[in-house]
Amino acid sequence: MKNSEGGSSLTGWSATDKDNAGFTSNRKHKEQKTPPGMVLIEGGTFTMGGVQDDVMFDWNTTPTKQQVRSFYMDETEVTNNEYMFYLEYMERLYPPSELNYKDIYHSAIPDTLVWREVLGSNELLTENYLRHPAYSKYPVVGVSWLQANQYCKWRTDIVNERILIDKKLIRNSYEKISDSVVTDNNRRFDTQAYLSNPNDYYRTDTISGEDKEGFLARKVNETTVPSVGVSNGILMPSFRLPTEAEWEFAAKSITGNRKWNNIEGRKKYSWNGKYTRIGGGKAKGDQLTNFKQGKGDYSGLAGWSNDGADITNAVKSYKPNAYGLYDMSGNVAEWVADVYRPIIDSNDSDFNYFRGNVFMKKSIGEDGIAVIVDDASVKFDTLDNGRLIPKALPGSVQYEPVSISDVYMRKNYDRANNINYRDGDLQSTKHYRKDELDQKTRMYNSPVKDRQIGEGGLLIQNYDTKKRYTLVSDKSRVYKGGSWRDREYWLDPSQRRYLPEYMSTNYIGFRCSTDRLGPMKSAKTTKKKITN
């Protein structure tokens, strides 16, 4: 049976025949390209969890063996400069001066007041840290977990839009951009909306082009224009926050300790060795990262600064780890995707572990096409701290949780929300009976929303006075790594802490990741030969 590049061994149809008949052909796809600003993290097995004494007695870093798939990760945290691009985009697309859009733009702005201290003089940081060019290369802070996720979604769309513009598949609408941009589906690019119905992006200003790369040609407004689907392989997968397992695997970078098929020693930090100072050379004695070295000591003596920073520092100020990632220990801690629980349930999953799955599907309208959110149908969530955040932006696809019929007779999952899976919810207990589902018992004593809307639709905010035994809830998100205001103990990549997803601090930032498609190794990776 022949299996040549130009033919199919199963049907006898060659790739040329498929092209001529209008079928999809992806014969020219070679390998996934590395996204801008990212590095490839080749997956593998590692020990997730602590390797030093648990002085906090949290007992939440018990070592477990895990397998992580290959993925891409930003080499640095998202900087103020990169985040300002996002804010300016949102401000132009959704002018806050317009009543329909003011909450959209304000929902993306970091909380600059995180720099305030009751007994400190940091007011200039609240006014300058985010926007002043002196801090443009510094990691953005004051961003909540929810805001970080919104940035990841925006980055997915802006990167894929750039790809299609460069390939002349859609027109560049930013060439002569004004202070205000018309907000409609033709202007704001959304990856999933484009994949659901590419014709929406050719209603006006259609561009004509030859089908040089095997894209599916469509007839729109009497003009033949090519469009792209997943099968063409040129669009980037969705950007997202890394999972806790991915982040810890990338931070430990045990590939630097690998000798053949063994790991030599255990890593306490993201670099080799058990000390935080440089051991030799002209920089001997300087710190390898940015952290609090003692009470009242954030940088060392004047004229001999140990780490070169009193607060955060510019990205790439310190050497990267073995994967080429900067500041995985120190500078700022970082949000990861997981919902916090004290125990990593490795008994149920030891492959690409993640807690926090809420399985969704596209909402399909009566016309059989995915529902697109318009200006009139934007819905907002009111967070526990009173801030508003849009559930979906205008022009994006509307999603809904999978239904009971969607999970019927499935073996791998049986509901949409799996945050509490095997975690004390009723279905995890030996006393589970179907007629007890309405009890909705909770393992963690987390507050239940009880909102009162006052005059004019304003939210009446009242503190919950009930005695609590834990702050852990389904909205508690993990953040990893030490920061400029943390002691050395927290520089260990295994350490894990949590904060509600709607809160932010002056020491937590984030970086994005995305999935590696296809083989776990790059074609450019050289493999060492093993000789007997």
LINGI-V711207 format. One line per field, one symbol per residue. ss: DSSP state (~ for helix, > for strand, _ for the rest). psi: psi as a letter, one per 40 degrees, with the letter a starting at -180 (. if undefined). burial: 1 if it has 9 or more other C-alpha atoms within 8 Angstrom, else 0. A space follows every 10 residues. Layout:
ss=???
psi=???
burial=???
//
This chain:
ss=__________ ____~~~~~~ ~_________ _______>>> >__>>>>>__ __________ ___>>>>>__ >>>>____>~ ~~~~~~~~~~ ~~~_______ _~~~~~~~__ _~~~~_____ __~~~~~~__ __~~~__>>_ ____~~~~~~ ~~~~~~~~~~ ~~~~~~____ __________ __________ ~~~~~~_~~~ ~~________ _____>>>>> __>>>>>__~ ~~_______> >__~~~~~~~ ~~_~~~~>>_ _>>_______ ______>___ ______>___ ___>__>__> >__>>_____ ___>______ __________ __>>>>>>>_ __________ >______>_> >>_>_____> _>__~~~__> >>_____>>> ______>_>> >___~~~___ ______>___ _____~~~__ ___~~~~~~_ __________ _>>_~~~_>> __________ _____>>>>> _______~~~ ~____>>>>> _______>>_ _>>>>_____ __________ __
psi=higideihed eehidddddd eeihhfdehd ihihiheiih hhiaiihhii eiigeefdfe fhhihihhii iiiheiihid dddddddddd dddgheehdd edddddeehi geeeeihdfi gfdddddddd dhededeihh iehidddddd dddddddddd ddddddefdi iheedghadi hhhidedhhh ddddddgddd efdifiiiii gdefihhihh fehhiiiiad edfeiiihii iiiddddddd ddfedeehhb fihhiihdae iiieieihdi adeheiieah iheihegeea ihefhdeeid biiiifeiii adeehifeha ciihiidihh idhhgeddhf hfhhhehhhi ihhhadeeih hhhadeehii hhideeiihh diiheihhii iiidddehfi ddieidhfde hffeideeie ehideededf ihdhgiihhg ihhaheeihh hhiheihiei ehaeehihii iiadeiidde ehedihiiii eeiiieehai iiiiihhaid iidehhhhhh i.
burial=0000001110 0001100110 0001110000 0100000111 1110010111 1000000000 1111111111 1111111111 1011011001 1111110000 1111101101 0101110000 0100111011 1000111111 1111101111 1111111111 1011100111 1000000000 1011111111 1011100101 1110011010 1001111001 0011111100 0110000111 1111111111 1111000100 0010001111 1000001100 0001111111 1110000111 0000111010 0111110101 1110111111 1111111111 0000010001 0111111111 0111000011 1111000100 0010000111 0111111100 1100001000 0001111111 0001111100 0100001000 0000110000 0000000010 0000000000 0110011111 1111111101 1111110110 1111101111 1111110001 0000000000 00
//
